[in-house]
Amino acid sequence: MPYRQTENVVRKLAARHEAILAAAGDAAAAGGMAAVQIAPVAERAGIAAGTVYRYFPSKTELVAALVAELAEREIGALAGAAAAAPGPLSALAAAVTTFAARALARRRLAFALIAEPVEPEVDAARVSYRKALVGEFERLIRTALDGKHLPDQDAALAAPALVGALIEGLIGPLAPDPGDDPAKARGRVQALTLFALRGLGVVDARARGLVVQTAMPPAHDVA
């Protein structure tokens, strides 16, 4: 009879897997993807390095798994914010605001997830995240277009342009760093949301209440 893992064992394995990825996320938030090394991650997780290798045979596999998990979480946050909005334009604004606020709350981690130089295998996972990010914004733009809330445009072109502008404005090498000033961070989020909506053809976004006061998420709620 083949061995079957008990529910308790399955839970323990899943919890350890989650603990390893959480430790890797903390390392990336502190020092970027270059800081995600097996031994330090094992120490953060409170387990032996050999145990980490049983789950992730190489650093590259660990980093790729971390990128995939963080990407799923970020896309889920955008989709959730959009779904809670009262209309297509509000949904688009909410997605932009959420992306910007979460990126600024953990700017180092956002840079690691999107733009930090990494191995080709890891970069492939990051490209998948950017594709999903562009796909989510394209979906929201198309919905707004279908409802005649935006001027006619190519959503497949507008979405990557929007994502590129947000990335440069948030974590690009020339983007000002708001530091630990919540007021500056909120102002940056609002300015980028307004810029994004204007770029898509919404000239009266502020007057229509689409750019609202932003509550910055605590850093520990982002990763």
N, C-alpha and C positions, 0 to 999 in steps of 0.2 A: 504494500500500500504506500503510495507516495506521501511524503511529509506535507502536512498542511499547517500553515502558520495560524496560531490562535489569534483572536481579535486583539488580545492584549499585546502580543508580539507585534502585530501590524501597527497598532497605535504607537508603540515605542519606536519602531523603525521610522514611522512618519514624523514623529516628534523630533527625532534626532536629525532627520533630513531637513526639517524646518529650522532647527537650531543652527545647523551648519550654514544654511543660506542666510539666516538672520545675521550670523557672525560675519559672513562674507559681505553682506550689505553694509554693516557697520564699518568694516575695513575700507570698503570702496567710498563710503561717505567721508571718511577721514582722510584718505590718501589716494583716492582714485583706483582704477582697476589694477594698477601696478602694485598696490598694497594688498591685493587679494592673493595671498600665498598660503599654501596648505598648512604649514606649521603655525603661523600666527592666527589663522582662522580656527584651527583646532584649539588653540589656547583660549581664544575668545569664547568658543562654544563649550569649553570645559571638558573636552574629550581628547583622546590620543590622535596623533596625526595619522596613524594607521587606520583608524576608524573612518576618518574623512576619505582616505583613499578607497575604502570599500564602497563608499557611495559615489565618489567622483575620482576615477583613476588618474586624472591629471588636473593641473591647475586650469588648463584651457577648458576642460569640461565643466569645472566648477564655475568659472567665470561665465561661460555660455549659459549655464543653468540659471545663474543669478540674473543675467540680462533678460532671459526669457520670463522669469518670475516678475521682475520689476516692470518690464514692458506690459505684461498682462495687467498688473496692478494700475499702471498709469492710464492705459486705455480704458480700463473699467471705471476709473475716477472720472474721466472725460465723459464717457457714455452715461454714467449716473447723473452727472451734473446737467447734461443736456436733457435727459429724460425727465428731470424734475422741473424744467423750465416751462412756462405757460404757452410758448409759441415758437415757431421756427427760428426767428431772429434772436429771441431770448436764449434759445438752446445753443445757437452758434456763439453768442456772446459768453454764455456760461462755460462752454467748452474752452474758449480762449482764456478766459479768466482763471479757470481751474488749472489749465496747463501752466500758465504763467506763474500763478501763486505757488504751485507745488515745485516748480523748477527753482524759484527764488528761495523757497524755504530750505532747500538742500541743494544749493547751486553746484557744489563740488560733485555731488552724486549725479546730478543732471548732466553735467559735462562728461562724466565718466560713462554714462549710459548712452550718450549721443555722439560726442566728438573727440574724446581722448584717444590718442594713437594706441592701437592694440594689435594683437596678432590677427591675421586674416580670418582664422576660424571664429574668433570672437566677433570680429567686425561683421561677419555674415549674420550673426544673431542680431546685431544692432541694426543692420539694414532691414531686417524683418520688422523690427520695432518701428523704424521710421516709415516703412510702408504701411503698417497698421495705423500709425498716427495720421499719415496723409489720407488713408482710406476713411478714417472716422471723420475728419474735417470735410472730405469730399462728400460724404454722405449727408452731413449737415448742410453744406452749401447747396447740394442738389434739392434737398427738401425745401429750403428757403426759395430756391429758384422755381420749383414746382408750384409754390404758393404765391408766386409773383411778388415776393418780399425783397428780391434783389434784382438789379438790372441784368439783362441777359449777358452771360459770360460762359467761358469754358471751365467747368468745375474741375476737370481733370488737370488743368493748368493752374487754376487759382489755388487749389489745395496745397500742392507742394511749395508754391510761392509763399503762401501764408505761413506754413510751417518753417520755411527757411528764414523768413523775416523774424518770426518769434524766437527762433534759436539764436540768431545773431543779436537780437535785442536783449536776450536774457543771459546767455552764457558765452557769446562770442568774445574773441580777444579784445574787441574795442567796446564792449558793453560796459557801462559804468557799474561798479559793484555797490549796491545799497548798504552793504555791511550788515550790522545788527540793528539798523534803524527801521522799525516796523512802518513808520509813516512813509519813509522813502520807498520801501518795498511796495506798499499799497499804491503809492503814486505811480510807480513803474508799471504795475499790473494794469491799472486803469488807463494809463497812457498807451500801453501796447494794445489793450482791448479796443480802445478808440481808433488807433492806427489801423488795426486789422479790419474793423468794420468799415472804416472810410475807404480802405483799399478795395473792399468788395463792393463799394458803391453806396454805402449807407451814410449819407452826408449829415444826417441829423441824429446820430446815435445817442449823444448825450441828452438832447432834448426829449428823445423818446424813452429815456430811462433805461437804455440798454447797457450803459456803463455805470455800474453802481459801486457803492462802498464795498471794498473787499476785505474779508476777514482772512488774514494769513494763517494757514494751517501750522500747528506746531511742527517743528522739524521731525520729531519722533513719530508723527502720524503719517509721514510721507513715505517712508521706506518700509 
